[in-house]
Amino acid sequence: MNQQMNEAVRVAVQIQTDRLHDSHQRENDEFLRTIDDNMKRIIKEQSVNAQLEAEVLTRSSHLSRTSYAIAADLSEMELKKILIEKMEGNKSIQRS
């Protein structure tokens, strides 16, 4: 009878141990899925941020070049205007 009691206790302990193990394994699996999902989301966000940063830098660079080109064109036009005014002034002096 003592042998049967010991066996019954051993079986009960083993069943409880298996249940706890299964429960912890499910929790661990869920935790790992959550970590995996979070890592995927973070990597995706970093990729999107890098693409946006590259686009902003490209546009900013383009705008800077465009602004520089506009400023250069304006300077050239102002110089031409000054040159024309000087030439017209010289013509007036020569006529006098």
Jmol script that loads the backbone (N, CA, C; Angstrom):
load data "model"
ATOM      1  N   MET A   1       0.825  -1.189   0.000  1.00  0.00           N
ATOM      2  CA  MET A   1       0.000   0.000   0.000  1.00  0.00           C
ATOM      3  C   MET A   1       0.872   1.256   0.000  1.00  0.00           C
ATOM      4  N   ASN A   2       1.939   1.246   0.796  1.00  0.00           N
ATOM      5  CA  ASN A   2       2.855   2.376   0.834  1.00  0.00           C
ATOM      6  C   ASN A   2       3.464   2.612  -0.544  1.00  0.00           C
ATOM      7  N   GLN A   3       3.774   1.529  -1.225  1.00  0.00           N
ATOM      8  CA  GLN A   3       4.334   1.611  -2.579  1.00  0.00           C
ATOM      9  C   GLN A   3       3.338   2.275  -3.522  1.00  0.00           C
ATOM     10  N   GLN A   4       2.066   1.932  -3.405  1.00  0.00           N
ATOM     11  CA  GLN A   4       1.030   2.509  -4.261  1.00  0.00           C
ATOM     12  C   GLN A   4       0.868   4.005  -3.977  1.00  0.00           C
ATOM     13  N   MET A   5       0.947   4.383  -2.710  1.00  0.00           N
ATOM     14  CA  MET A   5       0.835   5.805  -2.338  1.00  0.00           C
ATOM     15  C   MET A   5       2.009   6.589  -2.923  1.00  0.00           C
ATOM     16  N   ASN A   6       3.186   6.041  -2.786  1.00  0.00           N
ATOM     17  CA  ASN A   6       4.369   6.712  -3.338  1.00  0.00           C
ATOM     18  C   ASN A   6       4.253   6.874  -4.854  1.00  0.00           C
ATOM     19  N   GLU A   7       3.781   5.832  -5.516  1.00  0.00           N
ATOM     20  CA  GLU A   7       3.611   5.890  -6.969  1.00  0.00           C
ATOM     21  C   GLU A   7       2.551   6.922  -7.342  1.00  0.00           C
ATOM     22  N   ALA A   8       1.452   6.966  -6.586  1.00  0.00           N
ATOM     23  CA  ALA A   8       0.383   7.933  -6.853  1.00  0.00           C
ATOM     24  C   ALA A   8       0.902   9.357  -6.665  1.00  0.00           C
ATOM     25  N   VAL A   9       1.685   9.588  -5.622  1.00  0.00           N
ATOM     26  CA  VAL A   9       2.266  10.915  -5.381  1.00  0.00           C
ATOM     27  C   VAL A   9       3.234  11.272  -6.500  1.00  0.00           C
ATOM     28  N   ARG A  10       4.064  10.326  -6.895  1.00  0.00           N
ATOM     29  CA  ARG A  10       5.026  10.575  -7.972  1.00  0.00           C
ATOM     30  C   ARG A  10       4.299  10.940  -9.272  1.00  0.00           C
ATOM     31  N   VAL A  11       3.225  10.209  -9.589  1.00  0.00           N
ATOM     32  CA  VAL A  11       2.452  10.483 -10.808  1.00  0.00           C
ATOM     33  C   VAL A  11       1.798  11.862 -10.710  1.00  0.00           C
ATOM     34  N   ALA A  12       1.226  12.185  -9.552  1.00  0.00           N
ATOM     35  CA  ALA A  12       0.581  13.490  -9.368  1.00  0.00           C
ATOM     36  C   ALA A  12       1.599  14.619  -9.515  1.00  0.00           C
ATOM     37  N   VAL A  13       2.770  14.443  -8.927  1.00  0.00           N
ATOM     38  CA  VAL A  13       3.826  15.457  -9.034  1.00  0.00           C
ATOM     39  C   VAL A  13       4.275  15.602 -10.483  1.00  0.00           C
ATOM     40  N   GLN A  14       4.419  14.484 -11.183  1.00  0.00           N
ATOM     41  CA  GLN A  14       4.839  14.530 -12.585  1.00  0.00           C
ATOM     42  C   GLN A  14       3.794  15.243 -13.446  1.00  0.00           C
ATOM     43  N   ILE A  15       2.515  14.943 -13.198  1.00  0.00           N
ATOM     44  CA  ILE A  15       1.441  15.610 -13.952  1.00  0.00           C
ATOM     45  C   ILE A  15       1.482  17.111 -13.708  1.00  0.00           C
ATOM     46  N   GLN A  16       1.622  17.521 -12.450  1.00  0.00           N
ATOM     47  CA  GLN A  16       1.680  18.951 -12.126  1.00  0.00           C
ATOM     48  C   GLN A  16       2.922  19.594 -12.743  1.00  0.00           C
ATOM     49  N   THR A  17       4.040  18.894 -12.690  1.00  0.00           N
ATOM     50  CA  THR A  17       5.278  19.411 -13.292  1.00  0.00           C
ATOM     51  C   THR A  17       5.099  19.606 -14.795  1.00  0.00           C
ATOM     52  N   ASP A  18       4.484  18.640 -15.459  1.00  0.00           N
ATOM     53  CA  ASP A  18       4.243  18.742 -16.903  1.00  0.00           C
ATOM     54  C   ASP A  18       3.327  19.925 -17.226  1.00  0.00           C
ATOM     55  N   ARG A  19       2.286  20.110 -16.410  1.00  0.00           N
ATOM     56  CA  ARG A  19       1.362  21.238 -16.628  1.00  0.00           C
ATOM     57  C   ARG A  19       2.095  22.574 -16.492  1.00  0.00           C
ATOM     58  N   LEU A  20       2.906  22.683 -15.435  1.00  0.00           N
ATOM     59  CA  LEU A  20       3.668  23.919 -15.232  1.00  0.00           C
ATOM     60  C   LEU A  20       4.649  24.155 -16.378  1.00  0.00           C
ATOM     61  N   HIS A  21       5.295  23.083 -16.805  1.00  0.00           N
ATOM     62  CA  HIS A  21       6.241  23.196 -17.918  1.00  0.00           C
ATOM     63  C   HIS A  21       5.521  23.677 -19.177  1.00  0.00           C
ATOM     64  N   ASP A  22       4.367  23.084 -19.482  1.00  0.00           N
ATOM     65  CA  ASP A  22       3.602  23.483 -20.668  1.00  0.00           C
ATOM     66  C   ASP A  22       3.148  24.938 -20.567  1.00  0.00           C
ATOM     67  N   SER A  23       2.691  25.316 -19.372  1.00  0.00           N
ATOM     68  CA  SER A  23       2.244  26.694 -19.161  1.00  0.00           C
ATOM     69  C   SER A  23       3.394  27.678 -19.379  1.00  0.00           C
ATOM     70  N   HIS A  24       4.540  27.370 -18.803  1.00  0.00           N
ATOM     71  CA  HIS A  24       5.700  28.252 -18.970  1.00  0.00           C
ATOM     72  C   HIS A  24       6.182  28.277 -20.418  1.00  0.00           C
ATOM     73  N   GLN A  25       6.091  27.155 -21.091  1.00  0.00           N
ATOM     74  CA  GLN A  25       6.505  27.106 -22.492  1.00  0.00           C
ATOM     75  C   GLN A  25       5.593  27.991 -23.346  1.00  0.00           C
ATOM     76  N   ARG A  26       4.276  27.959 -23.078  1.00  0.00           N
ATOM     77  CA  ARG A  26       3.339  28.825 -23.815  1.00  0.00           C
ATOM     78  C   ARG A  26       3.648  30.298 -23.558  1.00  0.00           C
ATOM     79  N   GLU A  27       3.903  30.636 -22.289  1.00  0.00           N
ATOM     80  CA  GLU A  27       4.255  32.019 -21.957  1.00  0.00           C
ATOM     81  C   GLU A  27       5.547  32.436 -22.658  1.00  0.00           C
ATOM     82  N   ASN A  28       6.518  31.565 -22.667  1.00  0.00           N
ATOM     83  CA  ASN A  28       7.795  31.848 -23.317  1.00  0.00           C
ATOM     84  C   ASN A  28       7.600  32.039 -24.826  1.00  0.00           C
ATOM     85  N   ASP A  29       6.807  31.160 -25.435  1.00  0.00           N
ATOM     86  CA  ASP A  29       6.542  31.279 -26.873  1.00  0.00           C
ATOM     87  C   ASP A  29       5.844  32.603 -27.194  1.00  0.00           C
ATOM     88  N   GLU A  30       4.879  32.978 -26.367  1.00  0.00           N
ATOM     89  CA  GLU A  30       4.167  34.244 -26.578  1.00  0.00           C
ATOM     90  C   GLU A  30       5.123  35.427 -26.421  1.00  0.00           C
ATOM     91  N   PHE A  31       5.977  35.365 -25.425  1.00  0.00           N
ATOM     92  CA  PHE A  31       6.972  36.421 -25.211  1.00  0.00           C
ATOM     93  C   PHE A  31       7.892  36.546 -26.423  1.00  0.00           C
ATOM     94  N   LEU A  32       8.356  35.414 -26.934  1.00  0.00           N
ATOM     95  CA  LEU A  32       9.239  35.436 -28.107  1.00  0.00           C
ATOM     96  C   LEU A  32       8.519  35.981 -29.341  1.00  0.00           C
ATOM     97  N   ARG A  33       7.233  35.643 -29.499  1.00  0.00           N
ATOM     98  CA  ARG A  33       6.457  36.200 -30.624  1.00  0.00           C
ATOM     99  C   ARG A  33       6.338  37.714 -30.490  1.00  0.00           C
ATOM    100  N   THR A  34       6.099  38.177 -29.269  1.00  0.00           N
ATOM    101  CA  THR A  34       5.998  39.621 -29.033  1.00  0.00           C
ATOM    102  C   THR A  34       7.316  40.313 -29.354  1.00  0.00           C
ATOM    103  N   ILE A  35       8.415  39.740 -28.906  1.00  0.00           N
ATOM    104  CA  ILE A  35       9.743  40.300 -29.203  1.00  0.00           C
ATOM    105  C   ILE A  35       9.971  40.339 -30.708  1.00  0.00           C
ATOM    106  N   ASP A  36       9.638  39.248 -31.385  1.00  0.00           N
ATOM    107  CA  ASP A  36       9.822  39.159 -32.835  1.00  0.00           C
ATOM    108  C   ASP A  36       8.994  40.227 -33.549  1.00  0.00           C
ATOM    109  N   ASP A  37       7.728  40.380 -33.145  1.00  0.00           N
ATOM    110  CA  ASP A  37       6.869  41.401 -33.757  1.00  0.00           C
ATOM    111  C   ASP A  37       7.426  42.800 -33.528  1.00  0.00           C
ATOM    112  N   ASN A  38       7.883  43.059 -32.299  1.00  0.00           N
ATOM    113  CA  ASN A  38       8.447  44.375 -31.990  1.00  0.00           C
ATOM    114  C   ASN A  38       9.709  44.651 -32.800  1.00  0.00           C
ATOM    115  N   MET A  39      10.563  43.650 -32.926  1.00  0.00           N
ATOM    116  CA  MET A  39      11.794  43.823 -33.709  1.00  0.00           C
ATOM    117  C   MET A  39      11.469  44.111 -35.172  1.00  0.00           C
ATOM    118  N   LYS A  40      10.513  43.382 -35.726  1.00  0.00           N
ATOM    119  CA  LYS A  40      10.109  43.618 -37.122  1.00  0.00           C
ATOM    120  C   LYS A  40       9.588  45.042 -37.286  1.00  0.00           C
ATOM    121  N   ARG A  41       8.755  45.489 -36.330  1.00  0.00           N
ATOM    122  CA  ARG A  41       8.199  46.838 -36.405  1.00  0.00           C
ATOM    123  C   ARG A  41       9.310  47.885 -36.318  1.00  0.00           C
ATOM    124  N   ILE A  42      10.252  47.683 -35.412  1.00  0.00           N
ATOM    125  CA  ILE A  42      11.362  48.632 -35.249  1.00  0.00           C
ATOM    126  C   ILE A  42      12.217  48.681 -36.509  1.00  0.00           C
ATOM    127  N   ILE A  43      12.529  47.521 -37.073  1.00  0.00           N
ATOM    128  CA  ILE A  43      13.339  47.482 -38.296  1.00  0.00           C
ATOM    129  C   ILE A  43      12.607  48.179 -39.437  1.00  0.00           C
ATOM    130  N   LYS A  44      11.306  47.945 -39.540  1.00  0.00           N
ATOM    131  CA  LYS A  44      10.514  48.591 -40.591  1.00  0.00           C
ATOM    132  C   LYS A  44      10.515  50.104 -40.399  1.00  0.00           C
ATOM    133  N   GLU A  45      10.313  50.562 -39.159  1.00  0.00           N
ATOM    134  CA  GLU A  45      10.319  51.998 -38.882  1.00  0.00           C
ATOM    135  C   GLU A  45      11.679  52.614 -39.198  1.00  0.00           C
ATOM    136  N   GLN A  46      12.749  51.921 -38.854  1.00  0.00           N
ATOM    137  CA  GLN A  46      14.089  52.437 -39.151  1.00  0.00           C
ATOM    138  C   GLN A  46      14.316  52.529 -40.651  1.00  0.00           C
ATOM    139  N   SER A  47      13.822  51.552 -41.372  1.00  0.00           N
ATOM    140  CA  SER A  47      13.956  51.561 -42.832  1.00  0.00           C
ATOM    141  C   SER A  47      13.184  52.732 -43.429  1.00  0.00           C
ATOM    142  N   VAL A  48      11.952  52.926 -42.962  1.00  0.00           N
ATOM    143  CA  VAL A  48      11.137  54.041 -43.453  1.00  0.00           C
ATOM    144  C   VAL A  48      11.805  55.368 -43.103  1.00  0.00           C
ATOM    145  N   ASN A  49      12.311  55.484 -41.876  1.00  0.00           N
ATOM    146  CA  ASN A  49      12.989  56.719 -41.470  1.00  0.00           C
ATOM    147  C   ASN A  49      14.214  56.993 -42.329  1.00  0.00           C
ATOM    148  N   ALA A  50      14.971  55.954 -42.632  1.00  0.00           N
ATOM    149  CA  ALA A  50      16.161  56.128 -43.471  1.00  0.00           C
ATOM    150  C   ALA A  50      15.769  56.578 -44.871  1.00  0.00           C
ATOM    151  N   GLN A  51      14.702  55.997 -45.412  1.00  0.00           N
ATOM    152  CA  GLN A  51      14.236  56.395 -46.742  1.00  0.00           C
ATOM    153  C   GLN A  51      13.755  57.839 -46.729  1.00  0.00           C
ATOM    154  N   LEU A  52      13.009  58.205 -45.691  1.00  0.00           N
ATOM    155  CA  LEU A  52      12.521  59.583 -45.597  1.00  0.00           C
ATOM    156  C   LEU A  52      13.679  60.561 -45.446  1.00  0.00           C
ATOM    157  N   GLU A  53      14.651  60.201 -44.638  1.00  0.00           N
ATOM    158  CA  GLU A  53      15.814  61.065 -44.447  1.00  0.00           C
ATOM    159  C   GLU A  53      16.556  61.256 -45.767  1.00  0.00           C
ATOM    160  N   ALA A  54      16.714  60.177 -46.516  1.00  0.00           N
ATOM    161  CA  ALA A  54      17.386  60.277 -47.817  1.00  0.00           C
ATOM    162  C   ALA A  54      16.595  61.174 -48.761  1.00  0.00           C
ATOM    163  N   GLU A  55      15.275  61.038 -48.742  1.00  0.00           N
ATOM    164  CA  GLU A  55      14.428  61.871 -49.614  1.00  0.00           C
ATOM    165  C   GLU A  55      14.515  63.338 -49.212  1.00  0.00           C
ATOM    166  N   VAL A  56      14.477  63.597 -47.914  1.00  0.00           N
ATOM    167  CA  VAL A  56      14.577  64.984 -47.437  1.00  0.00           C
ATOM    168  C   VAL A  56      15.927  65.582 -47.822  1.00  0.00           C
ATOM    169  N   LEU A  57      16.999  64.815 -47.644  1.00  0.00           N
ATOM    170  CA  LEU A  57      18.328  65.311 -48.012  1.00  0.00           C
ATOM    171  C   LEU A  57      18.419  65.570 -49.509  1.00  0.00           C
ATOM    172  N   THR A  58      17.830  64.673 -50.303  1.00  0.00           N
ATOM    173  CA  THR A  58      17.841  64.856 -51.756  1.00  0.00           C
ATOM    174  C   THR A  58      17.097  66.123 -52.134  1.00  0.00           C
ATOM    175  N   ARG A  59      15.914  66.298 -51.565  1.00  0.00           N
ATOM    176  CA  ARG A  59      15.125  67.499 -51.882  1.00  0.00           C
ATOM    177  C   ARG A  59      15.824  68.754 -51.382  1.00  0.00           C
ATOM    178  N   SER A  60      16.381  68.673 -50.198  1.00  0.00           N
ATOM    179  CA  SER A  60      17.082  69.823 -49.636  1.00  0.00           C
ATOM    180  C   SER A  60      18.266  70.192 -50.513  1.00  0.00           C
ATOM    181  N   SER A  61      19.007  69.192 -50.949  1.00  0.00           N
ATOM    182  CA  SER A  61      20.157  69.426 -51.818  1.00  0.00           C
ATOM    183  C   SER A  61      19.702  70.042 -53.130  1.00  0.00           C
ATOM    184  N   HIS A  62      18.602  69.527 -53.668  1.00  0.00           N
ATOM    185  CA  HIS A  62      18.070  70.052 -54.930  1.00  0.00           C
ATOM    186  C   HIS A  62      17.629  71.502 -54.748  1.00  0.00           C
ATOM    187  N   LEU A  63      16.962  71.773 -53.621  1.00  0.00           N
ATOM    188  CA  LEU A  63      16.518  73.145 -53.363  1.00  0.00           C
ATOM    189  C   LEU A  63      17.710  74.078 -53.215  1.00  0.00           C
ATOM    190  N   SER A  64      18.761  73.611 -52.561  1.00  0.00           N
ATOM    191  CA  SER A  64      19.952  74.446 -52.394  1.00  0.00           C
ATOM    192  C   SER A  64      20.568  74.760 -53.741  1.00  0.00           C
ATOM    193  N   ARG A  65      20.664  73.737 -54.597  1.00  0.00           N
ATOM    194  CA  ARG A  65      21.223  73.971 -55.930  1.00  0.00           C
ATOM    195  C   ARG A  65      20.322  74.898 -56.729  1.00  0.00           C
ATOM    196  N   THR A  66      19.011  74.712 -56.596  1.00  0.00           N
ATOM    197  CA  THR A  66      18.072  75.567 -57.311  1.00  0.00           C
ATOM    198  C   THR A  66      18.198  76.999 -56.812  1.00  0.00           C
ATOM    199  N   SER A  67      18.270  77.176 -55.492  1.00  0.00           N
ATOM    200  CA  SER A  67      18.417  78.516 -54.922  1.00  0.00           C
ATOM    201  C   SER A  67      19.720  79.155 -55.396  1.00  0.00           C
ATOM    202  N   TYR A  68      20.786  78.377 -55.425  1.00  0.00           N
ATOM    203  CA  TYR A  68      22.077  78.889 -55.888  1.00  0.00           C
ATOM    204  C   TYR A  68      21.983  79.299 -57.353  1.00  0.00           C
ATOM    205  N   ALA A  69      21.334  78.469 -58.164  1.00  0.00           N
ATOM    206  CA  ALA A  69      21.193  78.780 -59.592  1.00  0.00           C
ATOM    207  C   ALA A  69      20.373  80.050 -59.782  1.00  0.00           C
ATOM    208  N   ILE A  70      19.308  80.199 -59.006  1.00  0.00           N
ATOM    209  CA  ILE A  70      18.482  81.410 -59.106  1.00  0.00           C
ATOM    210  C   ILE A  70      19.298  82.627 -58.702  1.00  0.00           C
ATOM    211  N   ALA A  71      20.039  82.522 -57.617  1.00  0.00           N
ATOM    212  CA  ALA A  71      20.869  83.648 -57.168  1.00  0.00           C
ATOM    213  C   ALA A  71      21.917  83.988 -58.223  1.00  0.00           C
ATOM    214  N   ALA A  72      22.512  82.980 -58.834  1.00  0.00           N
ATOM    215  CA  ALA A  72      23.516  83.223 -59.878  1.00  0.00           C
ATOM    216  C   ALA A  72      22.874  83.900 -61.080  1.00  0.00           C
ATOM    217  N   ASP A  73      21.684  83.456 -61.465  1.00  0.00           N
ATOM    218  CA  ASP A  73      20.979  84.078 -62.592  1.00  0.00           C
ATOM    219  C   ASP A  73      20.646  85.532 -62.284  1.00  0.00           C
ATOM    220  N   LEU A  74      20.199  85.791 -61.046  1.00  0.00           N
ATOM    221  CA  LEU A  74      19.879  87.175 -60.676  1.00  0.00           C
ATOM    222  C   LEU A  74      21.131  88.043 -60.695  1.00  0.00           C
ATOM    223  N   SER A  75      22.215  87.529 -60.185  1.00  0.00           N
ATOM    224  CA  SER A  75      23.471  88.292 -60.194  1.00  0.00           C
ATOM    225  C   SER A  75      23.899  88.579 -61.621  1.00  0.00           C
ATOM    226  N   GLU A  76      23.780  87.589 -62.483  1.00  0.00           N
ATOM    227  CA  GLU A  76      24.151  87.781 -63.888  1.00  0.00           C
ATOM    228  C   GLU A  76      23.260  88.839 -64.533  1.00  0.00           C
ATOM    229  N   MET A  77      21.974  88.792 -64.237  1.00  0.00           N
ATOM    230  CA  MET A  77      21.050  89.789 -64.806  1.00  0.00           C
ATOM    231  C   MET A  77      21.379  91.182 -64.280  1.00  0.00           C
ATOM    232  N   GLU A  78      21.689  91.280 -62.994  1.00  0.00           N
ATOM    233  CA  GLU A  78      22.040  92.583 -62.424  1.00  0.00           C
ATOM    234  C   GLU A  78      23.319  93.125 -63.057  1.00  0.00           C
ATOM    235  N   LEU A  79      24.303  92.241 -63.272  1.00  0.00           N
ATOM    236  CA  LEU A  79      25.548  92.675 -63.915  1.00  0.00           C
ATOM    237  C   LEU A  79      25.291  93.137 -65.349  1.00  0.00           C
ATOM    238  N   LYS A  80      24.455  92.416 -66.068  1.00  0.00           N
ATOM    239  CA  LYS A  80      24.118  92.825 -67.441  1.00  0.00           C
ATOM    240  C   LYS A  80      23.411  94.175 -67.437  1.00  0.00           C
ATOM    241  N   LYS A  81      22.510  94.353 -66.472  1.00  0.00           N
ATOM    242  CA  LYS A  81      21.786  95.625 -66.379  1.00  0.00           C
ATOM    243  C   LYS A  81      22.771  96.768 -66.123  1.00  0.00           C
ATOM    244  N   ILE A  82      23.703  96.555 -65.208  1.00  0.00           N
ATOM    245  CA  ILE A  82      24.714  97.586 -64.912  1.00  0.00           C
ATOM    246  C   ILE A  82      25.552  97.862 -66.148  1.00  0.00           C
ATOM    247  N   LEU A  83      25.945  96.807 -66.849  1.00  0.00           N
ATOM    248  CA  LEU A  83      26.750  96.967 -68.061  1.00  0.00           C
ATOM    249  C   LEU A  83      25.988  97.755 -69.119  1.00  0.00           C
ATOM    250  N   ILE A  84      24.725  97.429 -69.311  1.00  0.00           N
ATOM    251  CA  ILE A  84      23.903  98.153 -70.298  1.00  0.00           C
ATOM    252  C   ILE A  84      23.782  99.617 -69.899  1.00  0.00           C
ATOM    253  N   GLU A  85      23.538  99.867 -68.603  1.00  0.00           N
ATOM    254  CA  GLU A  85      23.427 101.258 -68.144  1.00  0.00           C
ATOM    255  C   GLU A  85      24.731 102.013 -68.386  1.00  0.00           C
ATOM    256  N   LYS A  86      25.843 101.368 -68.126  1.00  0.00           N
ATOM    257  CA  LYS A  86      27.151 102.009 -68.353  1.00  0.00           C
ATOM    258  C   LYS A  86      27.353 102.294 -69.840  1.00  0.00           C
ATOM    259  N   MET A  87      26.986 101.303 -70.677  1.00  0.00           N
ATOM    260  CA  MET A  87      27.150 101.494 -72.117  1.00  0.00           C
ATOM    261  C   MET A  87      26.268 102.636 -72.611  1.00  0.00           C
ATOM    262  N   GLU A  88      25.041 102.697 -72.098  1.00  0.00           N
ATOM    263  CA  GLU A  88      24.148 103.789 -72.494  1.00  0.00           C
ATOM    264  C   GLU A  88      24.682 105.127 -71.990  1.00  0.00           C
ATOM    265  N   GLY A  89      25.263 105.104 -70.793  1.00  0.00           N
ATOM    266  CA  GLY A  89      25.869 106.326 -70.249  1.00  0.00           C
ATOM    267  C   GLY A  89      27.040 106.767 -71.106  1.00  0.00           C
ATOM    268  N   ASN A  90      27.854 105.827 -71.570  1.00  0.00           N
ATOM    269  CA  ASN A  90      28.986 106.149 -72.439  1.00  0.00           C
ATOM    270  C   ASN A  90      28.508 106.707 -73.769  1.00  0.00           C
ATOM    271  N   LYS A  91      27.423 106.166 -74.321  1.00  0.00           N
ATOM    272  CA  LYS A  91      26.879 106.668 -75.586  1.00  0.00           C
ATOM    273  C   LYS A  91      26.417 108.112 -75.408  1.00  0.00           C
ATOM    274  N   SER A  92      25.793 108.400 -74.267  1.00  0.00           N
ATOM    275  CA  SER A  92      25.326 109.763 -74.006  1.00  0.00           C
ATOM    276  C   SER A  92      26.499 110.716 -73.917  1.00  0.00           C
ATOM    277  N   ILE A  93      27.578 110.273 -73.277  1.00  0.00           N
ATOM    278  CA  ILE A  93      28.765 111.117 -73.134  1.00  0.00           C
ATOM    279  C   ILE A  93      29.388 111.350 -74.506  1.00  0.00           C
ATOM    280  N   GLN A  94      29.461 110.317 -75.340  1.00  0.00           N
ATOM    281  CA  GLN A  94      30.065 110.440 -76.659  1.00  0.00           C
ATOM    282  C   GLN A  94      29.245 111.369 -77.543  1.00  0.00           C
ATOM    283  N   ARG A  95      27.935 111.405 -77.405  1.00  0.00           N
ATOM    284  CA  ARG A  95      27.080 112.277 -78.210  1.00  0.00           C
ATOM    285  C   ARG A  95      27.263 113.737 -77.811  1.00  0.00           C
ATOM    286  N   SER A  96      27.648 113.963 -76.582  1.00  0.00           N
ATOM    287  CA  SER A  96      27.753 115.329 -76.101  1.00  0.00           C
ATOM    288  C   SER A  96      28.906 116.047 -76.639  1.00  0.00           C
TER     289      SER A  96
END
end "model"
wireframe off; spacefill off
backbone 0.3
color backbone group
